[in-house]
């Protein structure tokens, strides 16, 4: 009799233990994430950083239980290390999101000091050297695909009809923020895209020296438009590129925006000179990262190259684009997009993926 009672008690204990374990697992599964976005600059660039902030909003919309926060660190790079460490050491965030080459080294160093802190680094690769960082997920973009679309569109404009602000000079240009691998990748695609349409097109380039000096970018654009007879400039200069758009509007020339839909973010008087924008979808790539993390995939310690196939590179198909670019040329761009998705077009790249 006593043995039966003891056996029943043991079964009951095991059952209760199992329930407690299940309850704990359930609570752990439902643990709310906290994500911090650190901007090495300021919002309002109508470009790269605004796209990252849009990504945080997409995450919040899809996962209301997730807490998100954005901190603008400003343009004084000497303050970045202290701001990053302050937020990491607080242990308040499950994932800290940072971007670009400017923060790569800083995050690599601090990730070693705080191995339990997870990071997402977009637009650069923390794991491109001998040392691997198991707590950093790196996102790189196939901006050469975006550059190819920009170059092809510029080539179509040079050879098309109905483009009031193109003088058919066969000169197009790219203004980059800096002469680095990311911008070079844009440039290689831009050149290849233009030559894909017209082998006689000439591509001229200028570099601002940073991604913030809109005044210098405007001066460089004025030179290309007025002195070099460039009809279309591709803006690869982030917030400095707002100066290129100002120049395009004032001199009545075409410009192609970058990273975000810049025509939608600016007034109509400037937007009519923006043929389209090449979208570098930081927003969807950040949401994609959290989707993968929530699904239980191991992302930290890995690097991904994202492109058109991943909805990470695209073109702003807005009303300004439809009203400015002819139906035939838009159809050609769509054809090129499908060919890129099908790997039917080979584009030079600064990266070996």
N, C-alpha and C positions, 0 to 999 in steps of 0.2 A: 504493500500500500504506500509506504513511504517512498519507495523507489519510483512509483508512478507519479506521486506528487512532485518529487524532485525533478523528474524528467519533464513534467509539464511546466514547472517554473523555469527550467533552462530554456525550453522552447520559447516561452513568453519573453524571457530576457533577450534572447537572440532576435526575436521579432521586434522588440522595442528598440534594441540597438540599431537594427536595420532601418527602422523608421527614422530614428534620430539622424543616422547617416544620410538617408535620402533627403531629409529636411535640410541638413547642412549643405548637401550638394546643390539642392534646389536654390538655396539662398545664395550660394557662391555663383551659380549660373546666372542669377538675376542681379549680381553685383553691378551697380551702376558705374559706368566708366566716366572718367574725368579726363578731358583732352585740352591741352593748352597749345595755342598757335603763337609762336614768337615771330614777329615781323621785323626783319632787319632793315627797317625803313619806316614808312608811314603808309596808311591806307589812303585811298583817293588817287592812286596812280592810274586808274582806268585801265589797268593792265594786270601784271603778274600777281601782286599782293592782293588786289581786290578779288582775283580769281581764287586765291587761297582762302580768303575770308568767305567767299561764296561756297567753297567746299565745306567749311565749318557749318554754314547754314544748312547745306544739304544733309549733313550728318545729323544735325539737330532735328530737322524735319522728319527724317526717316526713323531716327531713334530718339524719341522725346526723353527717354530716361537718361540719356547721356548728357553730362554737363560739359559745356564748352566755354572757353575763354580765349580772348585774343589780347595780346600785349604788343603795342607798337614800341619798338626799342629806339626809334629815331635813326638819325644818320651818323651819330658819333660812335664809330666802331670801338673806341676804347672802353665803352661802357657795356659792350655785349657780354663779355665773360662774366662780369659781376651779376648782370641780370639773369643770365642763364643759370649760373650756380645758385643764386638765391631761390629760383623757382624749382630747381631740381632738388636742392637740399630740404625744401619744405615738405617733400614727399606728398604733395597734394594732387599730383597728376599721374594717371596711369600711363599716358602717352603724351609726349611733347613733340610737336610738329615744328620743324624748321626748314628753311629752304636756301638754296643757292650755294655757290662756291665760297661765299663770304663767311658762312657759318660751318662749313665742313670740318676744318681743322679743330675748331672750338668744340664742336659736338663730339668729335672723335676722342679728344682728350678728356672731356668731362664724363663721357660714357664709360671710360676705364675706371674713373674714380667712383662712379655710381653704377655698377653693373646691373643693379636691379631696376634701373630706370629705362624704360623703352622710348625710343625715338623714331620718328619718321623724318627722313631727309629727302626733300623733293628737289629735283633739278641738279642733283650731283650724286656721286657714288662714294659712300664711305668705305666700301669694300673693294676698292680698285687697286690696292697695294698688297704687300705680303701679309700684313696684319688684317685679321677679320674681326668685325665687331658684331657680336651675337645679339646685341640689344639695339641695333640700328637697321631699319628697313629703308632701303634707298630706292627712289623712283627717278628714272631718267626718261627723257622724252625723245621721240624720233622727230626732232624739229627739222631735220632735212626733208621729211615728207611735207611738212608745212611750208618750208621754203620752196619746195618744188611746185606746190599749188600756187604760191605767190608769183613765182617766176613765170609759170605757164599763163596765169591771168594777165600779167604785165605784157607778155608776148602777144596774147590775143588782142589786148587793147591797142598795141602798136600796129597790128595788122587788120583791125576791125573798123567798122563804120559806126558813126553816131556817138563817138566819144569827144565831146566838145572841148575838153581840156588837154587833149593829146595832140601833139604836133607831128607825130609819126617820125620822130628823130632817130628811132631805133636805139636810143640811149635810155637805159633804166638804171636805177641805183638802189643800193642798200646802205643804210646808216646803222651801224651797230653801237651799242653802249661801250663795249670793250672788245679788243681783238683776242677773244678767248675761244675755247673749244665749242662752247654752246653757240656763240654767234657764227663761228666758222662753219658749224654744221648747218645753220640756217643758210649761210652764203652758198655753200656747195649745192644745196638743194635748189636755191634760187637760180643759180647759174644753169644748173641742169634743166630746170623747168622751163626757163626762157629759151634755151637752145633746143629743147624738145619741140617748141612751137616754131622758132625761127633761128636758124644757125647764124644769122647775120647780126643779131642783137648784141649790143655791147653793155656789159654790166660794170658800173662804176661804184666804188665803195669809199666810205668815210667812217671814222670812229670818233666818238665823243670823248672817250677816255674814262667814262664812268656811266652809270645808269640814272643819274639824277639831274644833270645839268641841261635843262630844257633850253636855256638861252643859247648855249653853244650848239646844241643839236639844231636849233632853228637857223643859226648862222651857216652851218654846214649844208643844210637843206637849201637855203637861199643860193649858195654857190652852185650846187648841183642843178637846181631848177633854172637859175638865171644865166649862169656862165657856161655850164656844161650841157645845156639843152636836154636835160633829163626830163622825161614825161611822167614817169612813175617812180616813186621811192617806196621801198619796203622798210618799214620801221622795225628795227630789231634792237631798240634802245630802252625798253621799259618806260619808266616815268619820264625820262629825258625825251622820249619820242613824242610827247605832247608838243614840244617845240617844232618837230617836223610837221605835225598836223597843222599847227598855226601857220607855218610857212606855206604849206600847200594851199590853205584857204586864202591867204593874202596874195599869193602869186598866181592863183587859179591853176593848180596842177593836181594830179592824182597822187594819192598815197594809199598804201595798204597797211592796215593796223596790225597789232600783234597781241597775243595772249588772251585778251578779252574782246568782246564785241564793242570796239571803240566808237563806232557810229551810234550805237544805241545809248552810249554813255555821254555823248557830247551833243551840243545843240545842232539843229538842222542846218544852220549856215556852214558849219564845219563838216557835218556828216556827208554832205553831198559831194565832197571831194574824196571821201574814203570809199574806195571801190568795194572793199570788204575788209575783214580782219582774219588773220590766221589764228585760230584758237589753239592755245596750248592749255589743255584742260586740267589745270591743277585742281579745279573744283571736283570734277568727276573722279580723278585719280585718288584724291584723298578719301572720298566716299567709298571707292572701290577697295582701298586698303582696310577701312574699317569693316566693310562687308566681309572681307576675307578673314579678318581677325575674329569677328563675331561668329563666323562659321567654324572656327577652331583651326584654321590653317596657320601653319608656322610661317610667319612673314619676316620676323626679326632675324637679322643675320643674312638676309637675302637682298638681291638687287633685281629690279625689273626694268626693261626698256619698253615703254608704252607708246603706241602710235595710233594710226587711223583705225586699225582693226579693234583697238581697245577703247575707242571713243575718247582718246586722249589728245588727238590732233584732229583739227577740222577747219571748216570755213564758216564764217558768219553768213548764213543764208537769210538775211533780213530784207526789209522792204527797200532800203537804200541800194542794196546789192541787186535786187530784182529790177529796180527802176533805172539803174545806171548801166549794168552789164547786160548785153543783149541776150536774148533767149538762146541763140545758137552758141554763144560763148559759155553761158552757164551750163548748157548741155555738154559741152566739151569738158568743162571742169568736172562735172559729175561722172563723165566717162573715165577721166583720169583717176578720180577717187576710187572707182570700182577696180580699175587696173592696179592701183596701188594695193588695195585690199587683197587682190588675187596674186600679188607678187609678180606681176607682169612687167613692172618697170623697175630698173635698177638705178639707184641714186647713190652718188658718192656720199661718204660720211666721215666725220672726224672720229667716230667711235667704232670700235669693233665689238658688235653685239653677237 
